[in-house]
Amino acid sequence: MEEFTHFDEKGNARMVDVSDKEVTRRVAIARGKIHLNPDAMDAVLGHRIKKGDVFTVAQVAGIMGTKRTAELIPMCHPLSMTSAEVTFEADEKACEITATCKAATDGKTGVEMEALTGVSLSLLTIYDMCKAIDRRMRITDIHLVEKSGGRSGHFTQ
């Protein structure tokens, strides 16, 4: 059974010591969805959102999120990102947008939290940009799709 590593023997919170770990190439991919009403979906796809190009702004927000993860999640190590990308797939019929964030680094700890933060912030940005049209949007299914590198090896969902 795995132990929680963010607590010491007395139960105090701590950042895990990774000094003895090897530097390896680390990659993580996360995905999530936002469900919009037909009017909001039409406005996004027709580039009629007053705040700007939804996909471009959300893409930049997601990439920025990967770089700022350690500032947002207390036990995350600050990482030097070597790559971060956010892509979108719109399903007009289902009125949903799927965001995927791929994050990479050469380091001693993984980039799962960075990928999850990136996808979350990109979806939150879409919500922010479209809330004047649809306040009932739902962000769902945020999850880790794949990760590689490090001692625990390759994971895929």
ABEGO torsion letter per residue (X at the ends): XBBBAABBAAGBBBBBBAAABBBBBBBBBBBBBBBBBAAAAAAAAAGABAAEBAAAAAAAAAAAAAAAAAAABAABBBBBBABBBBBBBBBAAAGBBBBBBBBBBBBABBAAAAAAAAAAAAAAAAAAAAAAABAABBBBGBBBABBBEEAAEBBBX
